[in-house]
Amino acid sequence: VHSLPVDLAQLWLGATLASSVYGLLGVALGSLTRNTVAAIVGGIAWAMIIENGILQTVVPEVAKWLPTGAGVAVTSVGSAGSALLTPGLAAVVLVGWAAVIAAAAARISLSREAH
């Protein structure tokens, strides 16, 4: 194990953080849409079509600040992440996206119940 060319601790922490935050984003999307299929299709469409398919090729300097770009940056080690955000900054960006979307989902959910 000592001869592996990557920092396993950083990779493990990044993958754990990204998985946790994407789980929170999924719950928030489910709360916003109140439809499981719409939340799954919307999340996959956003990540695969809008972020990776369009924004990554047209404006990569913006795409790295979005959830998928930050998730890739947190789980990249070595020279693979040279064009991405630093892992620490990417973690802050990823958690920030999750906090904003979760707060919006909580606010909308609570206002639906009040009416």
C-alpha positions, 0 to 999 in steps of 0.5 A: 500500500505504501507505494501507491502514487495517490494520497489515499487519505485525501481521496477517501475524505473527498469521496466521503464528503462528496457522497454525503453532500450529494445525498443531502442534495438528493434529499433537497431535490426530492423535497423541492419536487415532491416526486422521486422520479422527477428529482432523480431525472432532474439531478442526473440531467443537471449533472450530465447534460447541463454541467458536464455536457454544456457548461464544461465545454463552453465555460469551464471556468464557471463549471468548476464552481458548480456542484459537479465540478466541485465534487470532481475537484474534491475527489481528484488527487495528484496532477489530475486536478490541476485545472480544478479548484483546490480540494479545500476550496472545492469542499467549501463550494460543495457544502455551500451549494448543499446548504443553499439548496437544502435551505431553499427546500426547507423553506419551500417545504415549510411554506407548503405545509403552512398553506 
